[in-house]
């Protein structure tokens, strides 16, 4: 923005040009008049701001001079204002006149006044926004003899601000609509554990109205109303209140609501976690997920699997019989199905009578012997599961069911055993357990994404004000700088903000510049966080420069890097072929690799290096993340990408990060390799195929 002095010089130059045109007009004929008038109008139209000067005598305005630019801003010329001294006041929008009058009266009384934004009615009838900045002029006796005013047309800026506010309002409305219509019951508690918000699903599941719970103490609500709804009210109350007592705790459990007839009406999954940032820091967010249908389907699946298993058992099970005399086995018969289950024939068991126990897994042999002892004594033995080693060396799970045959006196004559191969069932249960843990982790990450996006939005709002105020401060400083410099040249050094003006001048410039740069950095970080938290389509068809992925990932985890190491280097090849894939998923991989590298830095030197390079011979883009951390032994390296394998479980590691990263890289047709040595650090290498050798290079 121009300073007042610059506007004054512009005004003088414009007046000189006008005088030159008038002299030319006196020498030219009437035909030239139209041309000169056109030139003058063009000069005036280029001005979007203008200066006016008010001469003051004893606190009263005695003369007001409006610069030529007034016609562009207000539609009125200097002559219009000269003819109608009250025009400047009447063109002010009705509801803004009081503020304008106050600013003018304070200026006439010699008070320094803040710039004022207000509306005016343009000559064409449109409403415009202007900013009126007043600079007081004093004589050598410090008496006010005039003041200059700078009128800036800020209509476009105000329109942009209005559009921004409307956009933010639409975003808030959309967020509220999404949460309000969610099928998950949600309640938000503040730091005092008072309920501040619930959605429709919460009210539906728990049978309450919003006005009944908002502002209520969550402890009292649980004890007085909610606990009574559930099948095990004591357990529900105990577990929920436990999280209130330890607000850092995360709790998750299933609970059931019974109706008046005592039947289960709805099954819910309760999940609660602390809120670490934002408006309700120190509070909690609670979820009630309706899993009734999910449980019904699961029960049907279990029943279906049970029937299927029964049918399968008829094909893979086998029966053995043990004859008993005086509590001792005297003969054992193994059915033909033994070959399918164990790999051993009837003849093998006949040749080696101890084979039945030798094939049992060593860790299970004591339990199997105990069950056999009880069976020989005639005790009721429930079906039991154990492991055996198949003849081919494979580990298998079997279930043994024993039925006694007794005489009239109750003595055991024999017992029959049914051996069922349940290996596939055990593997399915293990897969289900792993899938369930992965699902829980995914839900946590999804909720964390919502919170991150909300936090980023909350940060963005005040940062916008910082950005706007920084620009205004910068303009004001540059506007008053010539005045301060002139005062310094005329009167010598003086104190400003506790420092000599000669020293403070450049420092203040640096401070203002630092505010702008810092705000821009906040804006960039917030934008990256919102992009990272945003749910994407998962399509792997974008052309991606891996350097861009590195820079975005480093920005997101920059705080972790700074806290972990002082030796962080980036070596990114400038001309790097693009790869085909999904930017957000590759960013997730790199964030995981960098985080692991930071967590591995336990001993000096604590260094991390990231490098990208194009392997022309293999036609692959290569990215490496190298740390000088504690490294891994061969055993850990062998299992590093196994789901849920982690060496940092006590510090919160889930063992899913590298497993997920490995799957993402495989989906991209790439490789994820690791090289490590104890006390010598680890290098993770990501290899992705370039689109073509001659592909367009993104610089």
C-alpha positions in Angstrom: 0.0 0.0 0.0 1.3 3.5 -0.8 2.2 5.8 2.1 0.4 9.1 2.7 3.4 11.0 1.4 3.3 9.0 -1.9 -0.3 9.7 -2.3 0.4 13.4 -1.7 3.0 13.4 -4.4 0.7 11.5 -6.8 -1.9 14.1 -6.1 0.5 17.0 -6.9 1.6 15.3 -10.1 -2.0 14.8 -11.1 -2.8 18.4 -10.5 0.2 19.4 -12.5 -1.0 17.2 -15.3 -4.4 18.8 -15.1 -2.9 22.3 -15.3 -0.8 21.2 -18.3 -3.9 20.0 -20.0 -5.7 23.2 -19.3 -2.9 25.2 -20.8 -2.9 22.9 -23.8 -6.7 23.4 -24.0 -6.2 27.1 -24.3 -3.9 26.6 -27.3 -5.9 23.9 -29.0 -9.2 24.0 -30.8 -12.4 22.5 -29.6 -11.6 19.2 -31.3 -8.7 18.7 -28.9 -10.9 19.2 -25.8 -12.6 15.8 -26.1 -9.2 14.0 -26.3 -7.8 15.9 -23.3 -10.9 15.2 -21.3 -10.6 11.5 -22.1 -7.0 11.4 -21.0 -7.9 13.1 -17.7 -10.7 10.7 -17.0 -8.3 7.7 -17.7 -5.9 9.2 -15.2 -8.6 9.5 -12.5 -10.0 6.0 -13.2 -6.6 4.5 -12.4 -6.9 5.7 -8.8 -8.7 3.3 -6.4 -7.7 5.2 -3.3 -7.7 8.9 -2.7 -6.5 11.5 -0.1 -8.5 14.3 1.5 -7.1 17.1 3.7 -9.0 18.9 6.5 -7.6 22.2 7.7 -8.3 22.7 11.4 -8.6 25.9 13.4 -9.2 25.8 17.1 -10.7 22.3 16.9 -13.0 23.1 14.0 -12.8 22.0 10.4 -12.5 25.2 8.3 -11.8 23.7 4.9 -11.8 20.2 3.3 -10.0 19.4 0.1 -10.8 16.1 -1.7 -8.2 14.7 -4.1 -9.0 13.8 -7.7 -9.3 10.1 -6.9 -12.5 10.7 -5.0 -14.5 10.2 -8.2 -13.3 6.7 -8.7 -14.1 5.7 -5.1 -17.3 7.6 -4.4 -18.5 8.7 -7.8 -18.4 12.3 -6.7 -15.8 14.9 -8.0 -13.8 17.4 -6.0 -16.2 20.1 -7.3 -19.2 18.1 -5.9 -17.7 18.2 -2.5 -16.8 21.9 -2.8 -20.4 22.7 -3.7 -21.9 20.6 -1.0 -19.8 20.6 2.2 -22.1 18.0 3.9 -21.9 15.5 1.0 -19.0 13.6 2.7 -21.4 12.9 5.7 -24.6 12.1 3.7 -22.9 9.5 1.5 -22.0 7.5 4.6 -24.3 4.5 5.1 -26.9 5.4 7.7 -25.9 2.8 10.4 -22.2 3.8 10.1 -22.6 7.5 10.5 -22.2 7.5 14.3 -18.8 5.7 14.0 -17.6 8.1 11.3 -18.7 11.1 13.2 -16.9 9.9 16.3 -13.7 9.3 14.3 -13.9 12.8 12.8 -14.6 14.5 16.1 -11.7 12.7 17.9 -9.3 13.7 15.0 -10.4 17.4 15.4 -9.7 17.2 19.1 -6.1 16.0 18.3 -6.5 12.4 19.3 -4.7 9.7 17.3 -7.4 7.5 15.9 -7.5 4.0 14.5 -8.3 3.3 10.9 -12.1 2.9 10.4 -13.9 0.6 8.0 -17.4 1.7 7.0 -19.8 1.7 4.1 -20.7 4.5 1.7 -23.4 4.9 -0.9 -21.7 5.5 -4.3 -23.1 8.0 -6.6 -24.5 5.1 -8.8 -26.5 3.9 -5.8 -24.3 0.8 -4.9 -23.0 0.2 -1.4 -19.2 0.2 -1.1 -16.8 -0.5 1.7 -13.9 1.9 2.4 -11.1 2.2 5.0 -10.5 5.7 6.4 -7.0 6.2 7.8 -6.3 9.6 9.4 -2.8 11.1 10.0 -2.7 14.2 12.2 -0.5 17.2 11.1 0.9 19.5 13.9 3.0 22.7 13.8 6.2 23.3 15.8 4.1 24.1 18.9 2.4 20.7 18.5 -0.8 22.4 17.7 -3.1 20.6 15.2 -3.5 22.6 12.1 -4.7 19.8 9.7 -5.1 16.2 9.1 -4.8 14.0 6.0 -7.2 11.1 5.4 -6.6 8.2 3.1 -9.7 6.5 1.7 -9.1 3.0 0.4 -11.8 1.1 -1.5 -12.0 -2.3 0.3 -15.2 -3.5 -1.3 -13.5 -6.5 -3.0 -11.8 -7.5 0.3 -15.0 -7.4 2.2 -16.7 -9.5 -0.4 -13.9 -12.1 -0.1 -14.3 -12.1 3.7 -18.1 -12.6 3.3 -17.6 -15.5 0.9 -15.0 -17.0 3.3 -17.4 -16.7 6.2 -20.2 -18.3 4.2 -17.9 -21.1 3.1 -16.9 -21.8 6.7 -20.5 -21.7 7.8 -21.4 -24.3 5.1 -18.5 -26.5 6.3 -19.7 -26.3 9.9 -23.2 -27.1 8.7 -22.0 -30.0 6.7 -20.0 -31.4 9.6 -22.9 -31.1 12.0 -25.2 -32.7 9.4 -22.8 -35.7 9.0 -22.4 -36.2 12.8 -26.1 -35.6 13.4 -27.2 -38.2 10.8 -24.5 -40.7 11.9 -25.8 -44.2 12.9 -23.3 -44.1 15.7 -24.5 -42.5 18.9 -22.1 -39.7 19.9 -21.8 -37.7 23.0 -19.1 -35.0 23.7 -18.1 -34.2 27.3 -16.1 -31.1 28.3 -13.2 -31.0 30.8 -15.7 -30.9 33.7 -17.3 -34.1 32.3 -20.5 -32.3 31.5 -22.4 -33.3 28.3 -22.2 -30.5 25.7 -23.5 -32.3 22.6 -25.3 -35.5 21.6 -26.7 -36.6 18.2 -29.9 -38.2 17.1 -28.6 -41.8 17.3 -27.5 -41.3 20.9 -31.0 -40.1 21.9 -32.6 -43.0 20.0 -30.5 -45.7 21.5 -30.6 -44.5 25.1 -34.2 -43.2 25.1 -33.4 -39.6 26.1 -34.1 -36.1 24.7 -31.3 -33.6 24.0 -32.6 -31.1 26.6 -32.6 -33.9 29.3 -28.8 -34.4 29.0 -27.1 -31.2 27.7 -25.3 -29.6 30.6 -25.8 -32.5 32.9 -22.9 -34.2 34.9 -22.0 -37.4 33.1 -21.4 -39.2 36.4 -25.0 -38.5 37.6 -26.5 -39.4 34.2 -24.8 -42.8 34.2 -25.8 -43.6 37.8 -29.3 -42.2 37.7 -30.5 -43.2 34.2 -28.2 -44.9 31.7 -26.9 -47.9 33.8 -30.4 -49.1 34.5 -31.0 -49.6 30.7 -28.3 -52.3 30.4 -28.4 -56.0 31.0 -25.5 -55.8 33.5 -26.0 -52.3 34.9 -23.3 -52.7 37.5 -20.6 -53.7 35.0 -21.7 -50.9 32.6 -21.6 -48.3 35.4 -18.2 -49.6 36.7 -16.4 -49.5 33.4 -17.8 -46.1 32.3 -17.2 -44.4 35.6 -13.7 -45.8 35.6 -12.9 -43.8 32.4 -14.2 -40.7 34.1 -11.9 -41.2 37.0 -8.9 -41.7 34.7 -9.5 -39.3 31.9 -6.5 -40.6 30.0 -8.1 -44.1 29.7 -9.5 -45.6 26.5 -12.4 -48.0 27.1 -14.2 -50.3 24.7 -16.7 -53.0 25.5 -20.0 -54.5 24.3 -23.3 -54.1 26.3 -26.9 -55.0 25.8 -30.2 -53.1 26.4 -33.1 -55.2 27.5 -36.8 -54.3 27.0 -39.6 -54.4 29.6 -40.1 -58.1 28.9 -36.4 -58.8 29.7 -35.5 -59.6 26.1 -32.4 -58.1 24.5 -33.6 -55.2 22.4 -30.4 -53.8 21.2 -26.7 -54.7 21.4 -24.3 -51.7 21.6 -20.5 -51.3 21.5 -19.4 -48.6 23.9 -16.2 -46.8 23.1 -14.7 -43.8 24.9 -11.5 -41.8 24.5 -10.0 -38.6 25.8 -10.0 -35.4 23.8 -6.4 -34.0 23.7 -6.9 -30.8 21.7 -9.4 -28.3 20.5 -12.3 -26.6 22.2 -13.0 -29.5 24.6 -9.5 -30.4 25.5 -9.5 -32.6 28.7 -13.0 -33.9 27.9 -14.1 -37.1 26.3 -15.9 -38.4 23.2 -18.2 -41.4 23.6 -19.5 -43.7 20.9 -22.5 -46.1 21.1 -22.4 -48.2 18.0 -25.4 -50.4 17.2 -24.1 -53.9 16.6 -27.4 -55.7 16.9 -27.5 -56.6 13.2 -23.8 -57.3 13.1 -24.2 -59.7 16.1 -27.2 -61.4 14.4 -25.3 -61.9 11.2 -22.3 -63.2 13.2 -24.5 -65.6 15.1 -25.9 -66.9 11.8 -22.4 -67.2 10.4 -21.3 -69.1 13.5 -24.3 -71.4 13.2 -23.6 -71.9 9.6 -20.0 -72.7 10.3 -21.1 -75.1 13.0 -23.3 -77.0 10.6 -20.6 -76.9 7.9 -18.0 -78.2 10.4 -20.3 -81.1 11.4 -20.6 -82.1 7.7 -16.9 -81.7 7.3 -16.2 -83.7 10.4 -18.0 -86.7 8.8 -15.4 -86.6 6.1 -12.3 -85.9 8.1 -12.9 -87.2 11.6 -12.0 -90.7 12.8 -12.9 -92.9 15.7 -10.7 -94.9 18.0 -11.7 -97.4 20.7 -9.9 -98.3 23.9 -10.8 -101.5 25.8 -10.3 -101.2 29.5 -9.8 -103.8 32.3 -9.3 -102.9 35.9 -8.7 -99.2 34.9 -5.9 -100.1 32.4 -6.0 -100.0 28.6 -5.6 -103.5 27.1 -6.2 -102.8 23.4 -6.6 -99.7 21.2 -8.3 -99.7 17.7 -7.8 -96.7 15.3 -10.3 -96.2 12.5 -9.4 -95.8 8.9 -9.9 -92.0 9.0 -6.7 -91.8 11.1 -4.7 -91.6 7.9 -6.5 -88.4 6.7 -6.1 -86.6 10.1 -2.7 -87.8 11.3 -0.9 -89.2 8.3 -0.5 -92.5 10.1 -2.2 -95.8 9.2 -3.9 -98.3 11.5 -0.8 -100.5 11.0 1.5 -97.6 12.2 -0.5 -97.4 15.5 -0.4 -101.2 15.9 3.4 -101.3 15.4 4.0 -98.5 17.8 1.5 -98.5 20.7 2.9 -95.2 22.1 2.5 -93.3 18.7 -0.8 -91.8 20.0 1.1 -89.8 22.6 4.3 -89.3 20.6 2.5 -87.4 17.8 1.0 -85.0 20.3 2.7 -81.6 20.5 5.2 -81.6 23.4 3.5 -78.7 25.1 0.1 -80.6 25.1 1.3 -84.1 26.1 0.7 -83.6 29.9 -2.9 -82.4 29.3 -3.6 -85.3 26.9 -2.2 -87.9 29.5 -4.4 -86.4 32.2 -7.6 -86.6 30.1 -6.7 -90.2 29.3 -6.2 -91.0 33.0 -9.6 -89.5 33.8 -11.2 -91.4 31.0 -9.8 -94.8 32.2 -11.2 -94.0 35.7 -14.6 -93.5 34.2 -14.7 -89.8 34.9 -16.8 -87.5 32.6 -14.4 -85.8 30.3 -15.5 -82.7 28.3 -14.3 -82.4 24.7 -10.8 -81.0 24.7 -8.6 -79.5 22.0 -4.9 -80.0 21.4 -2.1 -80.0 18.8 -0.6 -82.9 17.0 2.3 -83.2 14.6 1.2 -84.7 11.2 3.4 -87.3 9.7 4.4 -84.8 7.0 5.6 -82.4 9.7 2.7 -80.0 9.7 1.1 -78.8 12.9 -2.6 -79.6 13.2 -5.3 -78.9 15.8 -7.7 -81.7 16.8 -10.6 -82.0 19.2 -11.1 -85.2 21.1 -14.5 -86.3 22.3 -14.8 -89.3 24.6 -17.9 -91.5 25.3 -17.7 -94.3 28.0 -19.2 -97.8 27.7 -19.9 -99.2 31.2 -21.3 -102.5 32.6 -24.2 -103.0 35.0 -22.0 -102.2 38.0 -20.7 -99.0 36.5 -17.3 -100.3 35.7 -15.7 -98.9 32.5 -15.5 -101.6 29.8 -14.2 -99.3 27.1 -14.5 -95.8 25.7 -14.8 -94.5 22.2 -13.0 -91.4 21.1 -13.8 -89.1 18.2 -10.8 -87.2 16.8 -11.9 -84.1 14.8 -9.4 -82.1 12.6 -10.2 -78.5 13.6 -7.0 -77.0 12.0 -9.0 -74.8 9.6 -11.3 -73.7 12.3 -8.4 -72.6 14.5 -6.8 -70.8 11.6 -10.1 -69.1 10.8 -10.4 -68.0 14.5 -6.9 -66.6 14.4 -7.6 -64.7 11.2 -10.8 -63.4 12.8 -8.8 -62.3 15.8 -6.3 -60.5 13.6 -9.0 -58.9 11.5 -10.8 -57.7 14.6 -7.7 -56.1 15.9 -7.0 -54.5 12.5 -10.6 -53.3 12.5 -10.3 -51.7 15.9 -7.1 -50.0 14.9 -8.7 -48.7 11.7 -11.6 -47.3 13.6 -9.3 -45.6 16.0 -7.4 -44.1 13.1 -10.6 -43.0 11.4 -11.7 -41.2 14.6 -8.3 -39.7 15.0 -8.6 -38.4 11.4 -11.9 -36.6 12.3 -10.3 -35.1 15.3 -7.2 -34.0 13.4 -9.3 -32.4 10.7 -11.3 -30.6 13.4 -8.2 -29.4 15.2 -6.7 -28.3 11.9 -9.9 -26.3 11.1 -9.8 -24.7 14.6 -6.2 -23.7 14.1 -7.0 -22.3 10.6 -9.6 -19.8 11.8 -7.4 -17.8 14.2 -4.5 -18.1 11.7 -6.6 -16.4 9.1 -7.0 -13.4 11.4 -3.3 -13.4 12.0 -2.7 -13.3 8.2 -5.2 -10.5 7.7 -3.9 -8.5 10.7 -0.2 -9.1 9.6 -0.9 -7.5 6.3 -2.7 -4.5 7.9 0.2 -4.1 10.4 2.7 -4.2 7.6 0.8 -1.6 5.6 0.4 0.7 8.6 4.1 0.4 9.5 5.2 1.2 6.0 2.7 4.1 6.0 4.0 5.7 9.2 7.7 4.9 8.4 8.3 8.1 6.3 6.8 10.2 9.1 9.1 8.5 11.7 12.1 8.9 9.5 11.4 12.6 8.9 11.0 13.1 12.7 14.2 11.2 13.3 16.1 13.3 10.7 14.7 16.5 12.1 14.9 15.8 15.8 17.4 13.0 16.3 17.0 9.6 17.9 14.0 8.8 20.1 12.7 5.8 22.0 10.2 3.5 20.4 9.0 0.3 22.2 11.8 0.7 24.7 14.5 0.9 22.1 16.2 3.7 20.2 14.4 4.3 16.9 17.6 3.8 14.9 17.8 0.3 16.3 14.1 -0.6 16.4 13.4 0.4 12.8 14.9 -2.7 11.2 14.0 -5.0 14.1 10.3 -4.1 13.8 10.5 -4.8 10.1 11.9 -8.2 10.9 9.3 -8.9 13.5 6.4 -8.0 11.1 8.0 -10.2 8.4 8.4 -13.0 10.9 4.7 -12.9 11.8 3.8 -13.3 8.1 6.2 -16.1 7.5 5.1 -18.0 10.6 1.5 -17.6 9.7 2.1 -18.9 6.2 4.0 -21.9 7.7 1.0 -22.7 10.0 -1.3 -22.5 7.0 0.9 -24.9 5.1 1.1 -27.4 8.0 -2.7 -27.2 8.6 -3.4 -27.8 4.9 -1.1 -30.9 4.9 -2.8 -32.3 8.0 -6.2 -31.8 6.5 -5.1 -33.5 3.2 -3.6 -36.4 5.2 -6.7 -36.8 7.3 -9.1 -36.6 4.3 -10.6 -39.9 3.2 -9.5 -40.7 -0.4 -10.8 -42.9 -3.1 -7.9 -45.4 -3.0 -7.4 -45.2 -6.8 -3.8 -45.9 -7.8 -3.8 -44.1 -11.1 -2.3 -40.7 -10.3 1.1 -39.6 -11.7 3.2 -38.8 -8.6 6.6 -37.2 -8.0 8.0 -39.1 -5.0 9.9 -35.9 -4.0 6.5 -34.2 -3.4 5.5 -37.1 -1.2 8.7 -36.8 0.8 8.3 -33.0 1.3 4.7 -33.3 2.5 5.4 -36.2 4.9 8.4 -34.4 6.4 6.2 -31.3 7.0 3.6 -33.4 8.9 6.2 -35.2 11.1 8.6 -32.2 11.3 8.0 -31.7 15.0 8.8 -35.4 15.8 12.0 -35.1 13.7 13.1 -31.9 15.5 12.6 -33.5 18.9 14.4 -36.7 17.9 17.4 -35.6 15.9 19.6 -32.6 15.1 21.1 -34.4 12.1 18.4 -34.7 9.5 19.3 -34.6 5.8 17.3 -34.7 2.6 19.0 -35.6 -0.7 16.3 -35.5 -3.4 17.2 -36.0 -7.0 15.9 -33.0 -8.9 14.8 -34.7 -12.1 12.9 -37.7 -11.0 10.5 -39.8 -13.2 6.9 -40.0 -12.0 5.4 -43.2 -10.6 1.8 -44.3 -10.8 -0.1 -44.7 -7.6 -2.0 -42.9 -4.8 -0.3 -39.9 -3.2 -2.0 -40.2 0.2 -1.2 -43.9 0.6 2.5 -43.4 -0.4 2.5 -40.5 2.1 1.2 -42.9 4.8 4.0 -45.3 4.0 6.7 -42.6 4.3 5.3 -41.2 7.5 5.5 -44.7 9.0 9.1 -45.2 7.9 10.2 -41.8 9.2 8.3 -42.3 12.6 10.0 -45.7 13.0 13.4 -44.2 12.2 12.8 -41.5 14.9 11.7 -44.1 17.5 14.8 -46.1 16.8 17.2 -43.3 17.8 18.2 -44.3 21.3 22.0 -43.9 21.1 24.3 -41.3 19.5 24.8 -40.3 16.8 21.1 -39.6 16.3 20.9 -39.1 12.5 18.3 -39.7 9.8 18.8 -39.3 6.1 16.2 -39.5 3.3 17.3 -39.9 -0.3 15.6 -40.3 -3.7 17.3 -41.5 -6.9 16.3 -42.9 -10.2 17.8 -46.4 -11.0 17.9 -46.1 -14.8 19.0 -49.7 -15.3 16.1 -51.1 -13.4 13.8 -48.3 -14.5 12.7 -47.8 -10.9 12.5 -44.8 -8.5 14.3 -45.5 -5.3 13.7 -43.9 -1.9 15.7 -44.8 1.2 15.2 -43.8 4.9 18.4 -44.5 6.9 18.8 -44.1 10.6 21.7 -44.5 13.0 19.5 -46.1 15.7 19.7 -49.3 17.7 19.0 -51.6 14.7 17.6 -55.1 14.7 18.8 -58.6 14.8 18.1 -61.2 12.2 15.1 -62.7 14.1 13.4 -59.3 14.4 14.2 -58.4 10.8 12.6 -61.7 9.7 9.2 -60.8 11.3 9.3 -57.0 10.7 6.3 -56.9 8.3 4.2 -59.5 10.1 0.9 -58.1 11.4 1.0 -57.1 15.1 4.7 -57.9 15.4 6.3 -55.1 17.4 9.3 -54.5 19.7 7.7 -51.4 21.2 4.4 -52.8 22.5 5.0 -51.3 26.0 5.3 -47.8 24.4 2.1 -48.1 22.4 3.3 -49.9 19.2 0.6 -51.9 17.5 2.7 -53.8 15.0 0.4 -52.8 12.1 2.3 -49.9 10.6 4.9 -51.7 8.5 2.4 -54.5 7.7 0.1 -51.9 6.2 2.9 -50.1 4.5 4.2 -53.3 2.9 0.7 -54.1 1.6 0.4 -50.5 0.1 3.8 -50.8 -1.6 2.8 -54.2 -3.0 -0.5 -52.7 -4.4 1.7 -50.2 -6.2 3.8 -52.9 -7.8 6.8 -52.0 -5.7 9.1 -53.5 -3.1 9.8 -52.5 0.5 13.2 -53.9 1.7 15.0 -53.6 5.0 18.6 -53.8 5.9 19.6 -53.6 9.6 22.4 -54.4 12.1 22.3 -54.2 15.8 23.8 -50.9 17.1 24.4 -49.9 13.5 21.1 -48.5 12.3 18.5 -49.5 9.7 17.9 -48.6 6.1 14.4 -49.0 4.6 14.3 -49.0 0.8 11.2 -48.3 -1.3 11.4 -49.3 -4.9 8.6 -48.2 -7.3 8.5 -48.7 -11.1 8.8 -45.6 -13.1 5.9 -45.1 -15.6 8.4 -45.3 -18.6 12.0 -44.7 -19.1 11.1 -41.7 -21.3 8.2 -40.5 -19.1 7.7 -36.8 -18.6 9.9 -35.6 -15.8 8.2 -33.6 -13.1 10.6 -31.0 -11.7 
